[in-house]
Each structure stands twice: as C-alpha cells, then as structure tokens.
C-alpha cells in the first residue's frame, strides 16, 4: 500500500479517477490541490489549459508539483476529447503531461515513468479515431485503431521491467485499462473495414457484415462489463448504421454518390453600429474617389483595394433606395489539407449599405463523396472538428474557420474604431457579431455522379433522389453525429421542402435552412445558378442583420436602464456641462436610431409586400426562403424592440432634460446669492464711510473704533455665511 502523500499515493488516486472515467473530477482535484498546497502552481495549470503550446513547464518544480501537472493536464485533455472537437488542443495538453513526468525521475521507477508516458500518448490514437468518426473517414479510423493496438502492445511489453509498488499499480489498475483499449481497437478496426465496403457490392457488404458484426457486438458487451462506458457508447452507434447500409445496398447497389463539381461558400456576418453608418458611407465615398487605395482600403489588414460592386437586376425594390449598394475587399487565400487532397478558399469581405458585413470563404468542390461533402459543410459550424487552416501570405494557422472569422472581424472592428471612433458611444463596439450563430453555408452542386468503381454515371435529380446517398445531400447538418454517415438512419426530407420548383424546373433541388442551403440546379446554366445563390445569400444577410439588430438594441436598452444621468456630488458647473454633452449625445443617438429604424421598417415593408424583387417568380421564391430561415419571428421581435428602444430613449431624454433644468435653476439661484453677498460687502464699505461722516459731524456722539470694528466684522461674517451657502453643491 503506498504511503500517504507519497508519489505512489498520488498515482493511485490518478488511476482510481481514471477507472471511474471521472475526468472532470480529476481536473478539478488537480486544480484544488495546486491552489491549496502549491499556490504558485495554480496559475500555471490555468495557462496550460488555455494555451498548452505557448506555455512551458518551468524548471525546479518538485516531484509533487510535477505529478499534479501530469494529472491536471491529462484529465483536462480527456475532458476536452469527450466534450468538444478540439482534438489538437487535447493532444498538446497530453504532451505537456508527458513533459511533466521528466520531473519525477528518481522518485518513481524509470520503467514505470515510461509506462505513464506511453499510456498518456494513447490519447493521440483516440483523437484520431474520433476524427475518423466525425469526419466520415474510414481510412483514418483504420489507421488510428492500428496505432492504438500497437501502443497497447508496447505497454504490455513494458510490464516485465516493473516490480514492487509500480507492478501493483500496473496489475491492479492499468492492466484493465489496456484490456479495454485492446478490445476497442480491434472493434474499431472491424468497423473501419466495413465502412470501407459500404458503397460497394451489396452482397459482398452483407457477407462481411454477417462475419464482423457479431464480433463488434461482442466487443461492445465486453467493454460494458469492463466499465469502459465511454468506449462502449462510442462503438454502439455504428452497429445500426452498418446494418442499414447492408440492407439498402443489397436492395440497390447504386455505387458511391460523388460530387464531381460544385462550389461552397461559408459566410460570417457582422453588423455595423448604427451611429457609424452615415459617417462610414461618407468614408467609403472618399475611399472610392481616391481609387480605393486610401481611407477604408484595409491594406493594413492585407486586403486589395476597395471595389464597388453591383447586384444583379433582380433586386429592383432594394436598388430603388440604394439600400443594397455593395463594396468588397479581397484578402489573401486560405488553404486546408482535406481528405487526402486540399481545399483552397478565396477570402472576400463584402459590405452591404444596409449595415451588414459578410466575410465570405469560397472554395471549389470536386471529386468528393457525399460523406466528404457533409464534412466540408461542417467546416463553417460551431461543431466542426479542428483542422489545419493556413493563411498563405502571413503563415498564420487556425484550427477552425470560426476562429479565423473572429480574428478577421476583430481586426476590422479595430480599424473602424480607429478611423471613425469619435462617432461611437463609450465602450461600444464598431462591429457586432457572433460567429457561432451568425453564419451561413451555401453549397452549389453542378455535376453529381454515381461511382461503382468500374464506371461513373451522371445523375439527374430523379436518379439522385432515388440514390441511397440522397439524404446526405438534402438533410441539414446537425451537431450530433455519433457515427460515420449516420444520416442513413434518417428519412429524406419531404418533397414539399424542396423550393426549386417555385422558381426553377420540377426536377431540381433547393433546400434552405436557417444556417445553410444546398442547391442542385443541374438543368440550369451558370448565370442562373449564380443568381439563385445570390438570392439565398442576400436573404441570409438580411436575416442575420435583423438578428444582430435585435441583439445589439436589446443590450442598448439594458444599458440605458442601468446608466441614468447622475449629477449628485459633482460641482454644479461640471454637472451642467456633462448633462449638456450627454443631451447632445442622446439627441445624436436618437437621430441615428430614427434613421436606422426608418430603413429597417422600409426593408420590412418591402419584404412583406413582396416588392424586393423585379419579377414575380423571384418574389415567390424569396418569400419561401425567408419562411425557411424563420424570418417572421425575427421580424416580430424587431418591431417590438424598435418600439421599446424609442420609448426608452424618449424617457431617458425627458429625464436628462428635467435634471438639466434643475441644475440650471440651481446654478441661477446660487449666482443670485453670490451677487447678493457681493453687494452686501460693498454695503459694508459704505458703513465705514457713514461712521466717519457721523464722527466728523461733531453731533456730540462718537462711535468708537472698537464699536465700528465689531459692527463691520459681524456684517462680514454674515456675508461670508451667505456666500458659502451660495457655492455649497450639496444644498
């Protein structure tokens, strides 16, 4: 039994938590022990958890501190693996945990330190298995399962060098963990092999399923009996998916569904603060007049010169008010290693004069399976798996497109505040955005084929809808995707959800949801496809403008409610100046809000009236698109919040004016008292002259100097009292 407070005692606790799969509890315990026993270690654990790559372990840590770091980093990594898709972050934490073991040499058997290192590094294989699951990559799952099995074999061989307490810890705690990992690796390898056959001949797939599924189901039961609940639940969802693939392919072996050519655009939205819209329009005009190279050229952010763009002729309603004038900047491209190939994204920032910025990331799609298509579509979501996104010009790397969006929009917001900050209220942001929610993925399919391995057949919409892979195209993405291609267990959307017949041919596809669209206008020329994509993307921009408007104005109302004019305790003149400035700011704010409200209501009116578009067929389609984007609820909330903002502003203005008048009247009364006291002092001097005249008149009475002094001093004291009452700000 390990001695209390010994390194082996700490390792025993580590293995107990590990056996219970209590990763969050292990993370909390490590932080609590660091805070209680080694206060200087606690901030280090926080830094390691936030950014393990940028944080290194200092020299001179004690054995106990090193073991706390090992435990804290390991359990933090396990928590991240089970609760997010930040696998690279977890892998970096594991490396910091391994590094912490360098400081326990001498206190623990060297062979056992190597066991702990190898055991921790098994999480790299677990991360890769999860990547294979969530990215629908059977090859990644297969290689990672092999990597996991080989890691377990190395750990089994290291047992021979252990004895004493280390051997006991290994046999009582680690051996069962290794048995579970070995079972899981074998089962995942079988799953990967079956997924590799899922698009092939149905009879071959069914034969393989009949052979391998029983062993997978047996492994599932063994994992449950071992207490390896997480691995068991990760394995279980693959069983029904593989059964369904075998059933469907046996009934109709239609080959792998592939996108031979298409295009994808990921968009993130940010709204410009309403106080800046008018000055920003002036700045844009100046920039264009200077050839797009000055002012808002954004060259400091790596952009090309500003360009003024024009929308297509279908937007007569919007064009009638110059409300959708567009401007754009091109930024350096991004590259992404993707499923054995590479995706190259152009980066464009577009500004619509209605007050919305759109950061567009666009890439061609070619020779991509529908599994790869769903992987690509997930890149712009908050539940994307981390990637290696690289900016070719700067060399900067990002794990998520959402991370890149936040980075780019933060730089843009800072640039706007630098150039037009005087128009912003204090603490206000020039731009408002939420990359997790204000996003849209648009996919345009131009050629779809079925690949049997021997030949490729181009599909029309009818053939596409009859293919077993059709739900992978038509179904919206969802965060829960517990198994490769689990879309096969979901029914295809109803035909009524297809909006294409409202504007295009019957045998074409346009599915629209709140955060994305898939279009397969296979019978249309490119200019029609471009026009269709533009329609949906403008609708997405308008929808996100209203959503951001509601968010920003909601915050604005809450801020007004808690701020209120405060003049108590200030010098009266300072309070008056502050109120004058505040009233001027409020008047300007109200003027900007009124102008913004007029534009928003005008936009709402033409949407409701169906007057946005030039042609009736476009109008019918846009109404349906807005319905699918749940625009009506946003519209109602916008009307409510606009009315509330106006009411709160008017009440605030009334309050400011009332206090302004009170302070002004108070200052006037103070001034009157000060003037009265001054006149009184003048009268005192006249009293002295009167006393002198009285004495000089030789009337038989003489006012002594002492009496004159006392009288004059009494009057002076009275005058001073009056003056102090006049300047007392607390009166």
C-alpha angles and dihedrals in degrees: 000000000000117000117253114271091009123132089251090054090054091048090049089056089048091056093045091056090044092053090052090048086233095152097151091048090050091052092049093047092052092051092045092050091047091052094046102039106021109024093179089059097059097073088046091057090049091051092047091051093048098045116000093174094057095042124075129185114256122235120256100043114152122242091256092050091050092052091049089052090049093050094042095049094044095050092043088054092049091049091052092048092053098042107034146019095248094116096152090054089052091049090052090052089052089054090052089050090052090047090054090060089067087076097058097063109132095024094067132034110274092229091053091051087056089050090054091048094050092044093052091049091058085082089072089065091045089054091052092049089053091048089053091051097047096039093046093239112146091181091058091049091050096049092044093050089053089049090051093049092050091050091053090050091053091051092050090054092051090062091081092069095056132092140155118017093352091055090049092051090048095048098041100041116007099046093064091049091052092048090054092048091049091051092047093048092053092048094048090049089056091047091052091050091052092047088053088061098042096102096042135082111331095221092052091048092049092050091051091047091052090053102041106030094070090057091047091051090047090052089051091056092046092052090051091050090050091054092246091138097160095053091045093053091045090054099042100072092061093066098069091040093056092044090054093047090051092050095047097043092048089054094045123004096198098161131239115322109230138180105228093181134001144122135241131199125191113198131192121191134213128177124221116234109260092235089061101048097088097043090042091055089053091049091050090052090051091048093052091046088056091054095264093285101101135048107018095010089124089210088143087064093051097262129144117240120295117272129195112223132193128220122231120272094261092084101073093140094055094038091056090075101033084242097137102043106149134212128184144193126195118221132193113285128255126225129204130187102231130184095324093319135060137259118212116202126198112212120217131170114207127188122201113201089231084080105266130120120204122199105204123197110187132184139168117243119211138161091006127147119226087253087057090047092057089047090052092047091052092059091085096049133091088244097057119133112245115268139181103258114176133190105221096208102045099025091229116151130211131188095209137024086230088060090051090049092053090048095050096043092048090055091047092049091051091050091050092049090049093054102034104017094125089071094057126088114241114282091010121134119233089217131031122201145143110204091194092062110015096071141108134193117205120191123188116192115200104169126019123184140181113229116202093175092252099056142001122230122198111230131216120207094270092053090043092054090051093051117102088232094058095099088059088065101036102040119086119243118261132194094235108076104147097168139030109277095355087161086089088074092058126080118248116254119272116264089244089068090064106097097185096093089061090070110002138036124314093243096057134093135232117160116180130187135166094274105025154010137213118202126188104178092164095163096051133089120246095260091058091048090050090049092049092050090048091052094054094041092052089049088052090050092051092046092051091045089058093045092051091044091055091049095047096044091046089057089045092056092049091049093051090049094058101035107057121158113294118194102149115118095016128114105266095237092049090048091051092050091047092050091047089053092044092050091050091050091048092050091051091046092049091048091052092046092049090052091047091047091052091052093046093049091047090053091048091050096052091045091052092044092048091238100128095090134058097223131048096231090056089048093054090050094048092051089054092046092053090049092054089048089056090239096154095070089048090050093052092048091049092054091049095047094045090055090047092049092051092049094048092047092050091049091048091049090051090051093048092048092048093051090043090056092046093052092045092052090045091053090049091054091048091051091051091052092048091050090048091052091048091052088049091055089052088052090053090059088051089054090059091053090048092053091051092050091049092053093045091052091071093220092156093261125093127193107216122229091245092055090048090049094049093047094048093046091051090053091047091052090051090050092050091050090052092048094050090049088053095055099038106119092197094060 
